[in-house]
Amino acid sequence: MGDGACLVAGRGPAGAARVRLSPARLPGHLARWAEGECVPLIRAEEGAAEGVLAEGFLPEDIARLEYYEGGFLYGLSPMTLEAGDRRVEARVFFPEGGAWAVGEPFDLGVWEARWGAITLGAAADYMAGYGRYSAGEQVRRFPRMRARAWSRVIAGETPVTADVRLGPGTETVEVLRRRRKHE
């Protein structure tokens, strides 16, 4: 999911090199599926939510992340994470006031396999509107963005087996009979 944060933040390879990603845990919380959706949410529960600590984002990067996540009714809250042997003060996106119904425990592997590429493609389309459209406008368009991203994923996975020809030539046309219109 670190790739997604860098994409949303508008960080290409050079900017992404500045962002440091490391495994982290949020004690007293668990990641769950939003019921009937393909997105996770974090909620206060016994356990520890596993995730990624991203360090090195600039204020503009954070604004872009808030534009994306805020459109889906997620907001930042200060929390203390465990990253290896460090305790780190960080900000974590949580769903705002019951925006999503809570589902089963979230499985990142399932999300990556089923929704990862589609979500990254749709997020790129969504972020293309940054500075031009409100987050609310982009969220209303998001189902179409996701459908386009899904189509691109499917097209990329489908091998092309047809021969490519530049056009018909004498070797592709067989004349069976010649007749004039008035005969």
Salt bridges, closest charged atoms under 4 A:
GLU45 OE2 - ARG32 NE 2.67
GLU45 OE2 - ARG43 NE 2.78
GLU50 OE2 - ARG25 NH1 3.00
GLU55 OE1 - ARG86 NH2 3.27
ASP61 OD1 - ARG11 NH2 2.56
ASP61 OD2 - ARG18 NH1 3.64
GLU82 OE1 - ARG25 NE 3.48
GLU82 OE2 - ARG87 NH1 3.70
ASP125 OD2 - ARG148 NH2 3.74
ASP125 OD2 - ARG152 NH2 3.23
